[in-house]
Amino acid sequence: MEELRAAAEAVRQQLNVPAFDEAAVQILAEFIEKQRHDIGDADKVNVVSALGSFLGECIIRAFGGCWIHNEAGVVGIQLGAHTFVRPFEHVDRQLTHGLAESVSGFYQSVPSRLTAQPARRLTWIPLPLPTTARRPLTR
């Protein structure tokens, strides 16, 4: 995933920020907000790729983790045993929806994602349901 680090470094230099940190993410959010209406559909994929690489490196440097392809083939960051984040998706969300989906807000949510317990997955549901579990429809 060296190409992602190289893209992140190129964005860091273009944004003229000294480090991959929370302040840099705030500058990224402001940059996206200023530019989002001027980015055409033809350029959007490359912009999301570059800016998502930068956001991802900021997350890795602050919270640890590493770039991976998950089981579904999605590129993102594995943080600990149970947390997988997708920085490219969050850049795309801010480009599409504006500050309501800010990359800065996403970045700030990472610590709570790391401390959250994974949801317990139910691996089976008995079917058919016992008749005692069925409720009559009420109107």
C-alpha positions in Angstrom: 0.0 0.0 0.0 3.0 2.2 -0.6 1.1 4.0 -3.4 -1.5 5.2 -0.8 1.3 6.7 1.4 2.9 8.4 -1.6 -0.5 9.9 -2.6 -1.1 11.1 1.0 2.3 12.7 1.1 1.6 14.5 -2.2 -1.7 15.8 -0.7 0.1 16.9 2.5 2.5 19.0 0.4 -0.3 20.5 -1.7 -2.3 21.4 1.4 1.0 22.8 2.9 0.4 21.2 6.3 3.4 20.1 8.4 2.0 16.8 9.7 -0.7 14.1 9.4 -2.7 15.1 12.4 -6.1 16.5 13.5 -5.3 20.0 12.4 -4.5 18.7 9.0 -7.8 16.9 8.8 -9.6 20.2 9.7 -7.7 21.9 6.8 -8.7 18.9 4.6 -12.4 19.4 5.5 -12.2 23.1 4.7 -10.5 22.4 1.4 -13.1 19.8 0.4 -15.9 22.3 1.3 -14.3 25.0 -0.9 -13.7 22.8 -3.8 -16.6 20.3 -3.8 -18.8 22.2 -6.2 -16.0 22.6 -8.8 -15.1 18.9 -9.0 -16.6 17.3 -12.0 -17.7 13.7 -12.2 -14.7 12.8 -14.4 -12.3 14.0 -11.7 -14.2 12.8 -8.6 -12.7 9.3 -8.5 -9.1 10.6 -8.5 -9.9 13.3 -6.0 -11.5 10.8 -3.6 -8.5 8.5 -4.0 -6.0 11.2 -3.2 -7.8 12.9 -0.4 -8.9 9.6 1.1 -5.3 8.5 1.2 -4.4 11.6 3.1 -7.3 11.2 5.5 -6.3 7.5 6.0 -2.7 8.4 6.8 -3.9 11.0 9.4 -5.9 8.2 11.0 -3.1 5.7 11.0 -0.6 8.2 12.5 -3.0 9.2 15.2 -4.6 5.9 16.1 -2.4 3.2 14.7 -3.7 0.6 12.3 -2.8 -0.3 8.8 -4.1 -0.2 5.2 -5.8 -3.5 4.1 -8.2 -5.0 1.6 -11.0 -6.5 3.7 -12.9 -9.7 2.9 -15.1 -7.8 0.5 -12.1 -6.3 -1.3 -12.7 -2.8 0.1 -9.6 -0.8 0.8 -9.6 0.8 4.3 -7.8 0.8 7.6 -7.9 -1.9 10.2 -7.8 -0.5 13.7 -7.6 -3.1 16.3 -9.4 -6.4 16.1 -12.9 -5.1 15.4 -12.7 -1.7 13.7 -12.4 -1.2 9.9 -12.8 2.3 8.6 -13.1 3.5 5.0 -11.6 7.0 4.6 -12.4 7.1 0.8 -16.1 6.7 1.6 -16.0 9.6 4.1 -14.2 11.9 1.6 -16.9 11.0 -1.0 -19.6 11.7 1.6 -18.4 15.2 2.3 -17.9 15.9 -1.4 -21.5 14.9 -2.0 -23.3 16.2 1.2 -21.1 18.9 2.5 -20.2 19.6 6.1 -23.1 17.4 7.4 -20.8 14.5 6.5 -17.5 16.3 7.4 -14.2 14.3 7.3 -13.3 16.1 10.5 -16.4 14.8 12.3 -15.5 11.3 11.1 -11.9 11.6 12.3 -13.2 12.8 15.7 -15.4 9.7 15.9 -12.6 7.3 15.6 -11.7 7.0 19.3 -15.3 6.1 20.2 -15.3 3.5 17.4 -12.2 1.9 18.9 -13.7 1.7 22.4 -17.1 0.3 21.2 -17.7 -3.3 21.7 -18.4 -5.3 18.5 -22.1 -6.1 18.0 -23.0 -9.6 18.9 -24.0 -11.4 15.8 -26.9 -13.8 15.8 -25.9 -16.8 13.7 -29.2 -18.5 13.6 -32.9 -17.8 14.0 -35.1 -20.8 14.6 -37.6 -21.2 11.7 -40.4 -21.7 11.6 -41.1 -19.7 14.7 -43.0 -21.5 17.4 -46.7 -20.7 17.4 -46.4 -19.3 20.9 -44.0 -16.6 19.6 -46.5 -15.4 17.0 -48.7 -12.5 17.9 -52.1 -11.9 16.3 -52.4 -8.8 14.2 -54.2 -6.0 15.9 -55.9 -3.2 14.2 
